[in-house]
Amino acid sequence: MVEKKLAWYEATIIKDMMGLMGGRALRGGMSTYISSKIYQGKASLLRVANLLEATIDLEERRALIITDSFTQKFAKYITEYLDNINMEYKIWSGAEPEAPIPTIYEGAKICEEFKPQVLI
């Protein structure tokens, strides 16, 4: 078996350091992503709503709230804040632990149809 030699830019260390080096291609690809953040505390829902209102244009405000059948009842706490910032949302309660492939396809289909900007 012939071992394929990696190009210099395919090396793991280069990929990991590209953002620090100011690579334009990487910056362009990552500019639309916000790293995950965990908000907690009494004002956390308000902080998230303010962040969404400030960063997403009104006509693009769509959120998909992903729950399972048990946690679906807690979505109402989130939807109150989304209503305040005029964000359209859909609640999908089909999440499962160790999700089987058909469940993943179902979630992907909902995303393709609804085109959410935010997954909660």
C-alpha positions as CSV (number, residue, x, y, z in Angstrom):
1,M,0.0,0.0,0.0
2,V,1.4,3.4,-1.0
3,E,1.2,6.0,1.7
4,K,-0.1,9.3,0.4
5,K,2.1,12.3,1.3
6,L,0.2,15.2,2.7
7,A,0.6,18.7,1.4
8,W,2.0,21.2,3.9
9,Y,-1.4,22.8,4.4
10,E,-3.0,19.4,5.2
11,A,-0.9,18.9,8.2
12,T,-2.9,18.8,11.4
13,I,-0.8,21.5,13.1
14,I,-1.1,23.8,10.2
15,K,-4.9,23.4,10.2
16,D,-5.0,24.1,13.9
17,M,-2.8,27.2,13.6
18,M,-4.4,28.7,10.5
19,G,-6.7,30.9,12.4
20,L,-3.8,32.4,14.4
21,M,-1.8,32.9,11.2
22,G,-4.5,35.0,9.7
23,G,-5.3,32.8,6.7
24,R,-7.9,34.6,4.6
25,A,-9.6,31.4,3.3
26,L,-10.2,30.1,6.8
27,R,-11.4,33.4,8.1
28,G,-13.9,33.7,5.3
29,G,-15.2,30.2,5.9
30,M,-15.5,30.7,9.6
31,S,-16.8,34.2,9.7
32,T,-20.5,33.2,9.8
33,Y,-20.1,30.9,12.8
34,I,-20.4,31.8,16.4
35,S,-18.8,29.3,18.8
36,S,-21.0,27.6,21.2
37,K,-21.7,29.4,24.4
38,I,-23.5,28.2,27.5
39,Y,-25.6,30.8,29.2
40,Q,-27.0,30.2,32.7
41,G,-28.6,32.1,35.4
42,K,-31.7,34.3,35.8
43,A,-31.0,36.6,32.9
44,S,-29.7,34.0,30.5
45,L,-32.7,33.9,28.2
46,L,-32.8,37.6,28.0
47,R,-29.1,37.7,27.1
48,V,-29.6,35.2,24.4
49,A,-32.6,37.0,23.0
50,N,-30.7,40.3,22.9
51,L,-27.8,38.6,21.2
52,L,-30.1,37.0,18.5
53,E,-31.9,40.3,18.0
54,A,-28.6,42.2,17.5
55,T,-27.0,39.7,15.2
56,I,-29.8,38.4,12.9
57,D,-31.7,40.5,10.5
58,L,-35.5,40.6,11.0
59,E,-36.4,38.8,7.8
60,E,-33.9,35.9,8.6
61,R,-35.0,35.3,12.2
62,R,-35.9,31.6,12.3
63,A,-35.0,29.3,15.1
64,L,-35.5,25.5,15.4
65,I,-36.0,24.4,19.0
66,I,-34.9,20.8,19.3
67,T,-36.4,18.8,22.3
68,D,-37.4,15.4,23.2
69,S,-40.9,14.4,24.2
70,F,-40.1,15.1,27.9
71,T,-38.3,18.5,27.6
72,Q,-40.9,19.9,25.1
73,K,-42.9,21.4,27.9
74,F,-39.9,23.7,28.8
75,A,-39.8,25.2,25.3
76,K,-42.5,27.7,26.3
77,Y,-39.9,29.6,28.4
78,I,-37.8,30.1,25.3
79,T,-40.6,30.9,23.0
80,E,-41.8,33.9,25.1
81,Y,-38.4,35.6,24.5
82,L,-38.4,34.7,20.8
83,D,-41.8,36.2,20.4
84,N,-40.5,39.4,21.9
85,I,-37.9,39.8,19.3
86,N,-40.2,38.7,16.4
87,M,-38.4,35.5,15.7
88,E,-40.2,32.8,13.9
89,Y,-39.6,29.4,15.4
90,K,-40.5,25.8,15.1
91,I,-40.4,23.2,17.9
92,W,-39.2,19.7,16.9
93,S,-39.7,17.2,19.7
94,G,-38.2,14.2,17.9
95,A,-34.7,14.2,19.5
96,E,-33.6,10.9,20.9
97,P,-30.4,9.7,22.7
98,E,-28.1,7.8,20.4
99,A,-30.4,8.9,17.5
100,P,-31.1,6.3,14.9
101,I,-30.5,7.3,11.2
102,P,-34.2,7.8,10.3
103,T,-34.5,10.4,13.2
104,I,-31.4,12.2,11.9
105,Y,-32.9,12.3,8.4
106,E,-36.2,13.6,9.9
107,G,-34.4,16.5,11.7
108,A,-32.3,17.3,8.6
109,K,-35.5,17.5,6.5
110,I,-37.1,19.9,8.9
111,C,-33.9,22.1,8.7
112,E,-34.0,22.0,4.9
113,E,-37.6,23.1,4.8
114,F,-37.6,25.7,7.6
115,K,-34.1,27.0,7.0
116,P,-33.4,28.1,10.6
117,Q,-30.6,30.5,11.4
118,V,-30.4,29.2,15.0
119,L,-30.6,25.8,16.5
120,I,-31.7,25.8,20.2
